[in-house]
Every structure is written in structure tokens, then in C-alpha cells.
Amino acid sequence: MNQDFREKNKKGFDVLQSVRHFTMAILFVAMGVLLFAADKYHITQLLEFDKTFRYIFGSICMLYGAFRLYRGLKKDY
């Protein structure tokens, strides 16, 4: 009975971790895309930053988002 509870609890934890990783991946990738597309959509708050900084930081955000997506799909916690 105690083992059953632990397995159920672990399954719930794994689902929660996957949802968290997917959500964070979407947010980071969206931030990276937003930084790259600031010129196209004329986002003045982002245009104040140097173009090189925006591209480097956008690339880092997208790479980290891809890593979080990989962790969510792998489910090796």
C-alpha cells in the first residue's frame, strides 16, 4: 500500500516536471524570437538595446529553451 502511494506520487511529480519544462521552453523560445523580430515589429523597448546584444541574448534564450524542451521530452529526473 505504501509502495502504491509512492508510485502515484512519483508519477504526479514527473507530470508536473514535464509541464514545467514545456512551459519554460515555450517562454524562452518566444523571448528569443521576440528579440530577433524586434526590428520587424518595431518594439521600441527592445530596439533601445544594441543589435548585437539582442541577437546574442536571443540565441542564448532559444538554446536554453531547446534544452528545456529536451529535458521535458526525456523525462529523466
mmCIF file as gemmi writes it, N, C-alpha and C atoms, coordinates in Angstrom:
data_model
loop_
_atom_site.group_PDB
_atom_site.id
_atom_site.type_symbol
_atom_site.label_atom_id
_atom_site.label_alt_id
_atom_site.label_comp_id
_atom_site.label_asym_id
_atom_site.label_entity_id
_atom_site.label_seq_id
_atom_site.pdbx_PDB_ins_code
_atom_site.Cartn_x
_atom_site.Cartn_y
_atom_site.Cartn_z
_atom_site.occupancy
_atom_site.B_iso_or_equiv
_atom_site.pdbx_formal_charge
_atom_site.auth_seq_id
_atom_site.auth_asym_id
_atom_site.pdbx_PDB_model_num
ATOM 1 N N . MET Axp A 1 ? 0.822 -1.186 0 1 0 ? 1 A 1
ATOM 2 C CA . MET Axp A 1 ? 0 0 0 1 0 ? 1 A 1
ATOM 3 C C . MET Axp A 1 ? 0.872 1.259 0 1 0 ? 1 A 1
ATOM 4 N N . ASN Axp A 2 ? 1.923 1.249 0.812 1 0 ? 2 A 1
ATOM 5 C CA . ASN Axp A 2 ? 2.811 2.393 0.87 1 0 ? 2 A 1
ATOM 6 C C . ASN Axp A 2 ? 3.55 2.556 -0.463 1 0 ? 2 A 1
ATOM 7 N N . GLN Axp A 3 ? 3.922 1.439 -1.088 1 0 ? 3 A 1
ATOM 8 C CA . GLN Axp A 3 ? 4.601 1.467 -2.38 1 0 ? 3 A 1
ATOM 9 C C . GLN Axp A 3 ? 3.688 2.055 -3.465 1 0 ? 3 A 1
ATOM 10 N N . ASP Axp A 4 ? 2.401 1.711 -3.404 1 0 ? 4 A 1
ATOM 11 C CA . ASP Axp A 4 ? 1.419 2.239 -4.354 1 0 ? 4 A 1
ATOM 12 C C . ASP Axp A 4 ? 1.333 3.763 -4.268 1 0 ? 4 A 1
ATOM 13 N N . PHE Axp A 5 ? 1.339 4.27 -3.041 1 0 ? 5 A 1
ATOM 14 C CA . PHE Axp A 5 ? 1.274 5.712 -2.826 1 0 ? 5 A 1
ATOM 15 C C . PHE Axp A 5 ? 2.515 6.395 -3.39 1 0 ? 5 A 1
ATOM 16 N N . ARG Axp A 6 ? 3.68 5.787 -3.179 1 0 ? 6 A 1
ATOM 17 C CA . ARG Axp A 6 ? 4.93 6.368 -3.684 1 0 ? 6 A 1
ATOM 18 C C . ARG Axp A 6 ? 4.967 6.402 -5.211 1 0 ? 6 A 1
ATOM 19 N N . GLU Axp A 7 ? 4.487 5.358 -5.844 1 0 ? 7 A 1
ATOM 20 C CA . GLU Axp A 7 ? 4.453 5.319 -7.308 1 0 ? 7 A 1
ATOM 21 C C . GLU Axp A 7 ? 3.499 6.373 -7.859 1 0 ? 7 A 1
ATOM 22 N N . LYS Axp A 8 ? 2.36 6.525 -7.233 1 0 ? 8 A 1
ATOM 23 C CA . LYS Axp A 8 ? 1.388 7.532 -7.663 1 0 ? 8 A 1
ATOM 24 C C . LYS Axp A 8 ? 1.958 8.935 -7.468 1 0 ? 8 A 1
ATOM 25 N N . ASN Axp A 9 ? 2.629 9.145 -6.35 1 0 ? 9 A 1
ATOM 26 C CA . ASN Axp A 9 ? 3.225 10.431 -6.048 1 0 ? 9 A 1
ATOM 27 C C . ASN Axp A 9 ? 4.348 10.752 -7.04 1 0 ? 9 A 1
ATOM 28 N N . LYS Axp A 10 ? 5.166 9.752 -7.382 1 0 ? 10 A 1
ATOM 29 C CA . LYS Axp A 10 ? 6.258 9.953 -8.336 1 0 ? 10 A 1
ATOM 30 C C . LYS Axp A 10 ? 5.709 10.265 -9.72 1 0 ? 10 A 1
ATOM 31 N N . LYS Axp A 11 ? 4.634 9.608 -10.126 1 0 ? 11 A 1
ATOM 32 C CA . LYS Axp A 11 ? 4.031 9.866 -11.434 1 0 ? 11 A 1
ATOM 33 C C . LYS Axp A 11 ? 3.511 11.302 -11.498 1 0 ? 11 A 1
ATOM 34 N N . GLY Axp A 12 ? 2.867 11.762 -10.457 1 0 ? 12 A 1
ATOM 35 C CA . GLY Axp A 12 ? 2.381 13.137 -10.408 1 0 ? 12 A 1
ATOM 36 C C . GLY Axp A 12 ? 3.516 14.137 -10.469 1 0 ? 12 A 1
ATOM 37 N N . PHE Axp A 13 ? 4.614 13.822 -9.784 1 0 ? 13 A 1
ATOM 38 C CA . PHE Axp A 13 ? 5.794 14.684 -9.804 1 0 ? 13 A 1
ATOM 39 C C . PHE Axp A 13 ? 6.384 14.745 -11.208 1 0 ? 13 A 1
ATOM 40 N N . ASP Axp A 14 ? 6.469 13.613 -11.884 1 0 ? 14 A 1
ATOM 41 C CA . ASP Axp A 14 ? 7.014 13.577 -13.244 1 0 ? 14 A 1
ATOM 42 C C . ASP Axp A 14 ? 6.162 14.392 -14.212 1 0 ? 14 A 1
ATOM 43 N N . VAL Axp A 15 ? 4.854 14.3 -14.088 1 0 ? 15 A 1
ATOM 44 C CA . VAL Axp A 15 ? 3.966 15.079 -14.955 1 0 ? 15 A 1
ATOM 45 C C . VAL Axp A 15 ? 4.149 16.569 -14.688 1 0 ? 15 A 1
ATOM 46 N N . LEU Axp A 16 ? 4.238 16.938 -13.425 1 0 ? 16 A 1
ATOM 47 C CA . LEU Axp A 16 ? 4.429 18.34 -13.062 1 0 ? 16 A 1
ATOM 48 C C . LEU Axp A 16 ? 5.758 18.869 -13.602 1 0 ? 16 A 1
ATOM 49 N N . GLN Axp A 17 ? 6.81 18.077 -13.507 1 0 ? 17 A 1
ATOM 50 C CA . GLN Axp A 17 ? 8.106 18.482 -14.03 1 0 ? 17 A 1
ATOM 51 C C . GLN Axp A 17 ? 8.05 18.659 -15.546 1 0 ? 17 A 1
ATOM 52 N N . SER Axp A 18 ? 7.39 17.744 -16.241 1 0 ? 18 A 1
ATOM 53 C CA . SER Axp A 18 ? 7.283 17.848 -17.7 1 0 ? 18 A 1
ATOM 54 C C . SER Axp A 18 ? 6.536 19.109 -18.109 1 0 ? 18 A 1
ATOM 55 N N . VAL Axp A 19 ? 5.438 19.394 -17.445 1 0 ? 19 A 1
ATOM 56 C CA . VAL Axp A 19 ? 4.662 20.598 -17.747 1 0 ? 19 A 1
ATOM 57 C C . VAL Axp A 19 ? 5.498 21.845 -17.484 1 0 ? 19 A 1
ATOM 58 N N . ARG Axp A 20 ? 6.247 21.836 -16.413 1 0 ? 20 A 1
ATOM 59 C CA . ARG Axp A 20 ? 7.1 22.983 -16.087 1 0 ? 20 A 1
ATOM 60 C C . ARG Axp A 20 ? 8.179 23.179 -17.149 1 0 ? 20 A 1
ATOM 61 N N . HIS Axp A 21 ? 8.816 22.085 -17.579 1 0 ? 21 A 1
ATOM 62 C CA . HIS Axp A 21 ? 9.853 22.194 -18.602 1 0 ? 21 A 1
ATOM 63 C C . HIS Axp A 21 ? 9.275 22.668 -19.934 1 0 ? 21 A 1
ATOM 64 N N . PHE Axp A 22 ? 8.111 22.156 -20.339 1 0 ? 22 A 1
ATOM 65 C CA . PHE Axp A 22 ? 7.491 22.58 -21.586 1 0 ? 22 A 1
ATOM 66 C C . PHE Axp A 22 ? 7.099 24.058 -21.536 1 0 ? 22 A 1
ATOM 67 N N . THR Axp A 23 ? 6.536 24.493 -20.419 1 0 ? 23 A 1
ATOM 68 C CA . THR Axp A 23 ? 6.124 25.885 -20.281 1 0 ? 23 A 1
ATOM 69 C C . THR Axp A 23 ? 7.324 26.822 -20.343 1 0 ? 23 A 1
ATOM 70 N N . MET Axp A 24 ? 8.371 26.481 -19.625 1 0 ? 24 A 1
ATOM 71 C CA . MET Axp A 24 ? 9.567 27.315 -19.638 1 0 ? 24 A 1
ATOM 72 C C . MET Axp A 24 ? 10.218 27.315 -21.014 1 0 ? 24 A 1
ATOM 73 N N . ALA Axp A 25 ? 10.192 26.172 -21.701 1 0 ? 25 A 1
ATOM 74 C CA . ALA Axp A 25 ? 10.756 26.105 -23.051 1 0 ? 25 A 1
ATOM 75 C C . ALA Axp A 25 ? 10.009 27.042 -23.995 1 0 ? 25 A 1
ATOM 76 N N . ILE Axp A 26 ? 8.702 27.027 -23.925 1 0 ? 26 A 1
ATOM 77 C CA . ILE Axp A 26 ? 7.898 27.9 -24.779 1 0 ? 26 A 1
ATOM 78 C C . ILE Axp A 26 ? 8.201 29.368 -24.48 1 0 ? 26 A 1
ATOM 79 N N . LEU Axp A 27 ? 8.314 29.716 -23.205 1 0 ? 27 A 1
ATOM 80 C CA . LEU Axp A 27 ? 8.592 31.106 -22.838 1 0 ? 27 A 1
ATOM 81 C C . LEU Axp A 27 ? 9.973 31.569 -23.312 1 0 ? 27 A 1
ATOM 82 N N . PHE Axp A 28 ? 10.98 30.713 -23.145 1 0 ? 28 A 1
ATOM 83 C CA . PHE Axp A 28 ? 12.328 31.097 -23.557 1 0 ? 28 A 1
ATOM 84 C C . PHE Axp A 28 ? 12.451 31.193 -25.078 1 0 ? 28 A 1
ATOM 85 N N . VAL Axp A 29 ? 11.867 30.254 -25.794 1 0 ? 29 A 1
ATOM 86 C CA . VAL Axp A 29 ? 11.922 30.31 -27.257 1 0 ? 29 A 1
ATOM 87 C C . VAL Axp A 29 ? 11.156 31.536 -27.761 1 0 ? 29 A 1
ATOM 88 N N . ALA Axp A 30 ? 10.014 31.827 -27.153 1 0 ? 30 A 1
ATOM 89 C CA . ALA Axp A 30 ? 9.245 33.011 -27.549 1 0 ? 30 A 1
ATOM 90 C C . ALA Axp A 30 ? 10.036 34.286 -27.287 1 0 ? 30 A 1
ATOM 91 N N . MET Axp A 31 ? 10.755 34.338 -26.178 1 0 ? 31 A 1
ATOM 92 C CA . MET Axp A 31 ? 11.583 35.515 -25.884 1 0 ? 31 A 1
ATOM 93 C C . MET Axp A 31 ? 12.691 35.66 -26.917 1 0 ? 31 A 1
ATOM 94 N N . GLY Axp A 32 ? 13.309 34.551 -27.299 1 0 ? 32 A 1
ATOM 95 C CA . GLY Axp A 32 ? 14.345 34.601 -28.322 1 0 ? 32 A 1
ATOM 96 C C . GLY Axp A 32 ? 13.801 35.086 -29.655 1 0 ? 32 A 1
ATOM 97 N N . VAL Axp A 33 ? 12.644 34.586 -30.049 1 0 ? 33 A 1
ATOM 98 C CA . VAL Axp A 33 ? 12.021 35.015 -31.305 1 0 ? 33 A 1
ATOM 99 C C . VAL Axp A 33 ? 11.662 36.488 -31.232 1 0 ? 33 A 1
ATOM 100 N N . LEU Axp A 34 ? 11.164 36.923 -30.104 1 0 ? 34 A 1
ATOM 101 C CA . LEU Axp A 34 ? 10.8 38.329 -29.925 1 0 ? 34 A 1
ATOM 102 C C . LEU Axp A 34 ? 12.027 39.232 -30.042 1 0 ? 34 A 1
ATOM 103 N N . LEU Axp A 35 ? 13.15 38.791 -29.498 1 0 ? 35 A 1
ATOM 104 C CA . LEU Axp A 35 ? 14.369 39.588 -29.608 1 0 ? 35 A 1
ATOM 105 C C . LEU Axp A 35 ? 14.86 39.659 -31.053 1 0 ? 35 A 1
ATOM 106 N N . PHE Axp A 36 ? 14.72 38.563 -31.791 1 0 ? 36 A 1
ATOM 107 C CA . PHE Axp A 36 ? 15.125 38.579 -33.193 1 0 ? 36 A 1
ATOM 108 C C . PHE Axp A 36 ? 14.184 39.416 -34.049 1 0 ? 36 A 1
ATOM 109 N N . ALA Axp A 37 ? 12.912 39.444 -33.727 1 0 ? 37 A 1
ATOM 110 C CA . ALA Axp A 37 ? 11.905 40.109 -34.559 1 0 ? 37 A 1
ATOM 111 C C . ALA Axp A 37 ? 11.587 41.527 -34.093 1 0 ? 37 A 1
ATOM 112 N N . ALA Axp A 38 ? 12.388 42.09 -33.219 1 0 ? 38 A 1
ATOM 113 C CA . ALA Axp A 38 ? 12.107 43.431 -32.701 1 0 ? 38 A 1
ATOM 114 C C . ALA Axp A 38 ? 12.135 44.482 -33.806 1 0 ? 38 A 1
ATOM 115 N N . ASP Axp A 39 ? 13.02 44.313 -34.773 1 0 ? 39 A 1
ATOM 116 C CA . ASP Axp A 39 ? 13.085 45.265 -35.887 1 0 ? 39 A 1
ATOM 117 C C . ASP Axp A 39 ? 11.824 45.198 -36.74 1 0 ? 39 A 1
ATOM 118 N N . LYS Axp A 40 ? 11.386 43.997 -37.016 1 0 ? 40 A 1
ATOM 119 C CA . LYS Axp A 40 ? 10.239 43.81 -37.902 1 0 ? 40 A 1
ATOM 120 C C . LYS Axp A 40 ? 8.953 44.371 -37.304 1 0 ? 40 A 1
ATOM 121 N N . TYR Axp A 41 ? 8.762 44.168 -35.999 1 0 ? 41 A 1
ATOM 122 C CA . TYR Axp A 41 ? 7.521 44.597 -35.356 1 0 ? 41 A 1
ATOM 123 C C . TYR Axp A 41 ? 7.652 45.936 -34.638 1 0 ? 41 A 1
ATOM 124 N N . HIS Axp A 42 ? 8.801 46.581 -34.753 1 0 ? 42 A 1
ATOM 125 C CA . HIS Axp A 42 ? 9.042 47.914 -34.194 1 0 ? 42 A 1
ATOM 126 C C . HIS Axp A 42 ? 8.719 47.978 -32.691 1 0 ? 42 A 1
ATOM 127 N N . ILE Axp A 43 ? 9.3 47.063 -31.939 1 0 ? 43 A 1
ATOM 128 C CA . ILE Axp A 43 ? 9.129 47.038 -30.481 1 0 ? 43 A 1
ATOM 129 C C . ILE Axp A 43 ? 10.176 47.984 -29.894 1 0 ? 43 A 1
ATOM 130 N N . THR Axp A 44 ? 9.748 49.166 -29.53 1 0 ? 44 A 1
ATOM 131 C CA . THR Axp A 44 ? 10.681 50.225 -29.143 1 0 ? 44 A 1
ATOM 132 C C . THR Axp A 44 ? 11.47 49.899 -27.872 1 0 ? 44 A 1
ATOM 133 N N . GLN Axp A 45 ? 10.878 49.174 -26.951 1 0 ? 45 A 1
ATOM 134 C CA . GLN Axp A 45 ? 11.589 48.842 -25.718 1 0 ? 45 A 1
ATOM 135 C C . GLN Axp A 45 ? 12.793 47.944 -26.017 1 0 ? 45 A 1
ATOM 136 N N . LEU Axp A 46 ? 12.675 47.083 -27.01 1 0 ? 46 A 1
ATOM 137 C CA . LEU Axp A 46 ? 13.782 46.196 -27.357 1 0 ? 46 A 1
ATOM 138 C C . LEU Axp A 46 ? 14.746 46.846 -28.342 1 0 ? 46 A 1
ATOM 139 N N . LEU Axp A 47 ? 14.271 47.802 -29.11 1 0 ? 47 A 1
ATOM 140 C CA . LEU Axp A 47 ? 15.138 48.476 -30.068 1 0 ? 47 A 1
ATOM 141 C C . LEU Axp A 47 ? 16.155 49.392 -29.385 1 0 ? 47 A 1
ATOM 142 N N . GLU Axp A 48 ? 15.926 49.715 -28.122 1 0 ? 48 A 1
ATOM 143 C CA . GLU Axp A 48 ? 16.872 50.543 -27.376 1 0 ? 48 A 1
ATOM 144 C C . GLU Axp A 48 ? 18.178 49.803 -27.099 1 0 ? 48 A 1
ATOM 145 N N . PHE Axp A 49 ? 18.145 48.479 -27.105 1 0 ? 49 A 1
ATOM 146 C CA . PHE Axp A 49 ? 19.349 47.682 -26.863 1 0 ? 49 A 1
ATOM 147 C C . PHE Axp A 49 ? 20.156 47.555 -28.154 1 0 ? 49 A 1
ATOM 148 N N . ASP Axp A 50 ? 21.435 47.315 -27.993 1 0 ? 50 A 1
ATOM 149 C CA . ASP Axp A 50 ? 22.313 47.107 -29.134 1 0 ? 50 A 1
ATOM 150 C C . ASP Axp A 50 ? 21.877 45.859 -29.915 1 0 ? 50 A 1
ATOM 151 N N . LYS Axp A 51 ? 21.965 45.934 -31.227 1 0 ? 51 A 1
ATOM 152 C CA . LYS Axp A 51 ? 21.506 44.839 -32.075 1 0 ? 51 A 1
ATOM 153 C C . LYS Axp A 51 ? 22.311 43.567 -31.809 1 0 ? 51 A 1
ATOM 154 N N . THR Axp A 52 ? 23.609 43.691 -31.592 1 0 ? 52 A 1
ATOM 155 C CA . THR Axp A 52 ? 24.452 42.527 -31.303 1 0 ? 52 A 1
ATOM 156 C C . THR Axp A 52 ? 24.025 41.864 -29.999 1 0 ? 52 A 1
ATOM 157 N N . PHE Axp A 53 ? 23.766 42.687 -28.986 1 0 ? 53 A 1
ATOM 158 C CA . PHE Axp A 53 ? 23.317 42.147 -27.7 1 0 ? 53 A 1
ATOM 159 C C . PHE Axp A 53 ? 21.994 41.4 -27.856 1 0 ? 53 A 1
ATOM 160 N N . ARG Axp A 54 ? 21.058 41.972 -28.614 1 0 ? 54 A 1
ATOM 161 C CA . ARG Axp A 54 ? 19.764 41.323 -28.813 1 0 ? 54 A 1
ATOM 162 C C . ARG Axp A 54 ? 19.924 39.974 -29.487 1 0 ? 54 A 1
ATOM 163 N N . TYR Axp A 55 ? 20.795 39.899 -30.496 1 0 ? 55 A 1
ATOM 164 C CA . TYR Axp A 55 ? 20.979 38.639 -31.217 1 0 ? 55 A 1
ATOM 165 C C . TYR Axp A 55 ? 21.684 37.595 -30.353 1 0 ? 55 A 1
ATOM 166 N N . ILE Axp A 56 ? 22.687 38.003 -29.601 1 0 ? 56 A 1
ATOM 167 C CA . ILE Axp A 56 ? 23.394 37.056 -28.73 1 0 ? 56 A 1
ATOM 168 C C . ILE Axp A 56 ? 22.454 36.562 -27.622 1 0 ? 56 A 1
ATOM 169 N N . PHE Axp A 57 ? 21.76 37.477 -26.98 1 0 ? 57 A 1
ATOM 170 C CA . PHE Axp A 57 ? 20.859 37.086 -25.895 1 0 ? 57 A 1
ATOM 171 C C . PHE Axp A 57 ? 19.676 36.271 -26.429 1 0 ? 57 A 1
ATOM 172 N N . GLY Axp A 58 ? 19.17 36.619 -27.6 1 0 ? 58 A 1
ATOM 173 C CA . GLY Axp A 58 ? 18.096 35.858 -28.223 1 0 ? 58 A 1
ATOM 174 C C . GLY Axp A 58 ? 18.538 34.439 -28.551 1 0 ? 58 A 1
ATOM 175 N N . SER Axp A 59 ? 19.769 34.301 -29.022 1 0 ? 59 A 1
ATOM 176 C CA . SER Axp A 59 ? 20.308 32.967 -29.312 1 0 ? 59 A 1
ATOM 177 C C . SER Axp A 59 ? 20.44 32.136 -28.043 1 0 ? 59 A 1
ATOM 178 N N . ILE Axp A 60 ? 20.913 32.764 -26.978 1 0 ? 60 A 1
ATOM 179 C CA . ILE Axp A 60 ? 21.042 32.055 -25.701 1 0 ? 60 A 1
ATOM 180 C C . ILE Axp A 60 ? 19.673 31.626 -25.197 1 0 ? 60 A 1
ATOM 181 N N . CYS Axp A 61 ? 18.69 32.498 -25.293 1 0 ? 61 A 1
ATOM 182 C CA . CYS Axp A 61 ? 17.331 32.152 -24.858 1 0 ? 61 A 1
ATOM 183 C C . CYS Axp A 61 ? 16.776 30.977 -25.657 1 0 ? 61 A 1
ATOM 184 N N . MET Axp A 62 ? 16.994 30.993 -26.958 1 0 ? 62 A 1
ATOM 185 C CA . MET Axp A 62 ? 16.476 29.915 -27.792 1 0 ? 62 A 1
ATOM 186 C C . MET Axp A 62 ? 17.194 28.591 -27.51 1 0 ? 62 A 1
ATOM 187 N N . LEU Axp A 63 ? 18.5 28.645 -27.288 1 0 ? 63 A 1
ATOM 188 C CA . LEU Axp A 63 ? 19.236 27.422 -26.951 1 0 ? 63 A 1
ATOM 189 C C . LEU Axp A 63 ? 18.777 26.854 -25.61 1 0 ? 63 A 1
ATOM 190 N N . TYR Axp A 64 ? 18.596 27.73 -24.633 1 0 ? 64 A 1
ATOM 191 C CA . TYR Axp A 64 ? 18.145 27.265 -23.327 1 0 ? 64 A 1
ATOM 192 C C . TYR Axp A 64 ? 16.713 26.729 -23.407 1 0 ? 64 A 1
ATOM 193 N N . GLY Axp A 65 ? 15.876 27.355 -24.227 1 0 ? 65 A 1
ATOM 194 C CA . GLY Axp A 65 ? 14.522 26.849 -24.436 1 0 ? 65 A 1
ATOM 195 C C . GLY Axp A 65 ? 14.535 25.469 -25.077 1 0 ? 65 A 1
ATOM 196 N N . ALA Axp A 66 ? 15.437 25.26 -26.031 1 0 ? 66 A 1
ATOM 197 C CA . ALA Axp A 66 ? 15.566 23.939 -26.657 1 0 ? 66 A 1
ATOM 198 C C . ALA Axp A 66 ? 16.032 22.901 -25.636 1 0 ? 66 A 1
ATOM 199 N N . PHE Axp A 67 ? 16.952 23.302 -24.754 1 0 ? 67 A 1
ATOM 200 C CA . PHE Axp A 67 ? 17.404 22.396 -23.703 1 0 ? 67 A 1
ATOM 201 C C . PHE Axp A 67 ? 16.263 22.027 -22.761 1 0 ? 67 A 1
ATOM 202 N N . ARG Axp A 68 ? 15.447 23.011 -22.384 1 0 ? 68 A 1
ATOM 203 C CA . ARG Axp A 68 ? 14.316 22.72 -21.501 1 0 ? 68 A 1
ATOM 204 C C . ARG Axp A 68 ? 13.301 21.807 -22.183 1 0 ? 68 A 1
ATOM 205 N N . LEU Axp A 69 ? 13.101 21.996 -23.483 1 0 ? 69 A 1
ATOM 206 C CA . LEU Axp A 69 ? 12.207 21.124 -24.237 1 0 ? 69 A 1
ATOM 207 C C . LEU Axp A 69 ? 12.75 19.701 -24.262 1 0 ? 69 A 1
ATOM 208 N N . TYR Axp A 70 ? 14.052 19.568 -24.464 1 0 ? 70 A 1
ATOM 209 C CA . TYR Axp A 70 ? 14.691 18.253 -24.44 1 0 ? 70 A 1
ATOM 210 C C . TYR Axp A 70 ? 14.512 17.582 -23.074 1 0 ? 70 A 1
ATOM 211 N N . ARG Axp A 71 ? 14.709 18.348 -22.004 1 0 ? 71 A 1
ATOM 212 C CA . ARG Axp A 71 ? 14.535 17.781 -20.662 1 0 ? 71 A 1
ATOM 213 C C . ARG Axp A 71 ? 13.098 17.352 -20.415 1 0 ? 71 A 1
ATOM 214 N N . GLY Axp A 72 ? 12.142 18.096 -20.937 1 0 ? 72 A 1
ATOM 215 C CA . GLY Axp A 72 ? 10.744 17.739 -20.788 1 0 ? 72 A 1
ATOM 216 C C . GLY Axp A 72 ? 10.394 16.488 -21.543 1 0 ? 72 A 1
ATOM 217 N N . LEU Axp A 73 ? 10.993 16.295 -22.716 1 0 ? 73 A 1
ATOM 218 C CA . LEU Axp A 73 ? 10.717 15.104 -23.505 1 0 ? 73 A 1
ATOM 219 C C . LEU Axp A 73 ? 11.452 13.887 -22.974 1 0 ? 73 A 1
ATOM 220 N N . LYS Axp A 74 ? 12.638 14.074 -22.443 1 0 ? 74 A 1
ATOM 221 C CA . LYS Axp A 74 ? 13.446 12.96 -21.959 1 0 ? 74 A 1
ATOM 222 C C . LYS Axp A 74 ? 12.875 12.345 -20.685 1 0 ? 74 A 1
ATOM 223 N N . LYS Axp A 75 ? 12.366 13.181 -19.8 1 0 ? 75 A 1
ATOM 224 C CA . LYS Axp A 75 ? 11.755 12.758 -18.526 1 0 ? 75 A 1
ATOM 225 C C . LYS Axp A 75 ? 12.703 11.912 -17.677 1 0 ? 75 A 1
ATOM 226 N N . ASP Axp A 76 ? 13.954 12.317 -17.594 1 0 ? 76 A 1
ATOM 227 C CA . ASP Axp A 76 ? 14.932 11.62 -16.769 1 0 ? 76 A 1
ATOM 228 C C . ASP Axp A 76 ? 15.281 12.516 -15.574 1 0 ? 76 A 1
ATOM 229 N N . TYR Axp A 77 ? 14.453 12.458 -14.548 1 0 ? 77 A 1
ATOM 230 C CA . TYR Axp A 77 ? 14.638 13.33 -13.387 1 0 ? 77 A 1
ATOM 231 C C . TYR Axp A 77 ? 15.306 12.608 -12.265 1 0 ? 77 A 1
